[in-house]
Amino acid sequence: MCYIRGEADNSIEAILARSRRRELVARVGPAAVRYLPSDDPHAFLLPDNRLEPAERKWQKLFVALPWLTFAAMLALPVLIVHGNLPYLLQRAEHDKQAAGRRTLSAHRVPDFQVVNFGQMPDVLERPFPTMLILFHPATLASKVFLPVLQDLEGLLRKSAIPVSIAALDLTASPLPPDAFLWEYPAAVSPHIQLILPRSMEGEAGVADYDGGWNARSLAAAACRVSLITLDLVCIPALRSAEMASCVCSCGSQGSSKFETQESPLGLWSFSAPSSAAKRRSRMQTDGP
């Protein structure tokens, strides 16, 4: 290593540089050394012996200043976002709720409607929750619960609860596929389902009702899915003694499916996502 450096120092370029350096120092004086190139061509800073104390300080400052500026440019946006994150989240939630209110106000909740299987895609695309009763006109329970849910729809509308109620006639043309009728037999109808808009990756989800078959339970289920406080809005608006006695009497005379006791597991028992997605796909593909 020393041999290589010695050869480099004795090269023609090094000899000429040293001779020019000596000529400049002899012509200008020792002060010229301050402005001559550094002995080490790879040095990043000037040697301290060529600078005044103040110049040494400013040299180090100007070297560090670009790095400090770059670090500040990176950190400033992060600090701004971190400081305003709670406000941004609150504003996003407020905008989401406002958009939901605008959607509900823009799309009027339809009246109680009896649909066939071919109309189910339109029901699934509604922008608000829908309580769906699957009924067969020949069963006694269907004849009782169909007007009950129609009255319930009127009470929900008077209370400004954005939940629609529809009835699917299992005997209307076009008929549901056999797989659907196997899962929901017409002989033991009615069945009640809840359709939740945009609950499964932007698609509507279907939930089977697993609560009590009485006016209070059905009204409470509608209120819960519409995110309205049960004690403040729903119960005062849904104290219909005649409707409650009608449903309770049907439950006491019918099968064990129509018991008036509420389910201890809650109002809704959600089916698996794959089953709900398949059911929705069948409703859309088998329609007209």
Number of C-alpha atoms within 10 A of each C-alpha: 5 7 8 8 10 10 10 13 13 11 11 9 11 13 13 12 11 12 11 12 16 13 12 16 14 11 10 10 11 10 11 13 15 13 8 12 10 15 9 9 7 7 9 9 11 15 13 11 9 15 13 9 10 8 12 16 11 11 14 11 12 11 12 11 11 11 11 13 11 10 11 12 11 11 11 11 11 12 11 10 12 12 11 11 12 11 12 13 11 11 12 12 12 12 12 12 12 12 12 14 12 11 13 14 11 10 12 12 20 14 13 16 13 17 19 19 22 19 16 18 18 10 19 22 15 18 20 23 24 24 24 26 23 22 27 23 16 12 14 14 21 20 14 14 20 20 12 18 22 17 15 22 23 15 18 22 16 11 14 12 19 22 20 26 25 22 21 23 20 23 15 15 11 14 16 20 13 10 11 14 13 9 9 16 17 20 11 15 20 29 20 19 19 23 25 22 19 16 11 13 7 8 14 21 24 27 19 18 22 19 23 22 23 24 24 20 17 21 21 20 21 27 21 14 19 16 10 15 12 15 10 9 15 23 15 11 13 19 14 15 9 10 20 18 13 15 21 20 15 20 20 12 11 13 11 9 14 20 20 21 13 16 16 9 9 12 19 16 15 16 13 12 13 9 13 19 17 12 16 20 13 18 20 17 10 16 17 10
